[in-house]
Amino acid sequence: MTATLADPVSEVVAAAQQLLTRRTGAPVTLVDPVDLGGSGQATVLRVRVSENPFQLPRTLVIKQVRDATDESAPGAEIGGPSAFLREAASYQFANALATDSRPGPELLAYDLGARLLVLSDLGDASPITALLKHSDAASVTNSLMAMAQALGRMHAATVGREDDFAALLRRVGLPDSADGISAQISDALAVVPRMLADDLGVDDVPDALLERVARSGRLFAHGAFRAFSPSDLCPDNIIVNDEGVRFLDYEWGGFRDATLDITYALASFPGCLCHFDLSAARAQAMIDAWRSEVVGIWPHLADDTVLAAKILDAELIWVWLTTYWFLPNDHTRIAAARAHHLSVPRSDALVSRWTVLVDQATRTGDSDVAEFARRVVGALETKWEH
């Protein structure tokens, strides 16, 4: 992160000053912009509040989204108008939560027309990617369990509030709008069997498995354990500070089955090209940490068999989606995957994710899913000569 003085940065700072001045009714001056490295079409800056008539925090984070869209990334509307409006609604929704249940920064001001957000500054937090890569084993386990607990607290605090979120979406102009991931489910269901046949020679996907994947895809729209999710839970959007684990970037925020969130981490964050090895014991520790926060509202999840089956369903759709995103030789899409400490070649990422599916299916006793996933792992290893 480096201090910047580029004209586009100055324009973002000026827009934020005008917004805060209108909001407070007195001049606000922002200085010392630092580029925090926004993704896609976003400019994200940390600024210091020089004139502070209404006790604004000493530093703020401002985010502005430009007009262009990045259609190549997983979740097609990253950086576009719909993504910005969804993020604004998501932050408004999160603001209404108790502080210890709020998943990320507080929204202090926004301008829908300028596609501008002013957020509280979470400070010099550590990205979880660095903690997972460079910490000792006990610290890594603690970080993973803390992340799982933070997810669970957010889920428990938002159950039953989907109508409130829908009202906020309507208020910003997004009635009946699907988030960027769930909007791709139908295409992934149709296309992945052809990809497996054409690219890997796996040309006889059982009908029963296709039906199972379709059922798993419905977790996004009709899951039994629905709660709010920021949705883009790749590890570069997860930080740890003095207040615990926090989640950033809500462009895809919305309600979905909460098992999709905990499974996202178990499946090595399938929306980006990264990998983190989880032992069975460490994965179970994460599941138990998450379950401890939500079992009071979803008592069915106290049953290990029920939860294991739900985890398998969620892993199945995530592996299907990551294959849809990263198996093709789409260099633009691959390049759009953000690099961080856990980044790996796509060959390693895809092999590891299908291997995770093998392991979970085996533990759950689903031999059909396990056998098919083994076939795909073998075909991937042959393709890339692992």
Secondary structure, DSSP 8 states (H G I E B T S, - for coil): -EE---HHHHHHHHHHHHHHHHHHSS--EEEEEEE----TTEEEEEEEEEE-TT---SEEEEEEE-S---TTSSSTTTTSHHHHHHHHHHHHHHHTS-GGG--S--EEEEETTTTEEEEE---S-EEHHHHHHHS-HHHHHHHHHHHHHHHHHHHHHHTT-HHHHHHHHHHHT-TT---TTGGGHHHHHHHHHHHHHHHH------HHHHHHHHHHHTHHHH-SSEEEE-----GGGEEEETTEEEE---TT-EEEETHHHHHHHHTT-TTSSB-----HHHHHHHHHHHHHHHTTT-GGGGSHHHHHHHHHHHHHHHHHHHHHHHSS--HHHHHHS---TTB--HHHHHHHHHHHHHHHHHHHT-HHHHHHHHHHHHHHHHHHT-
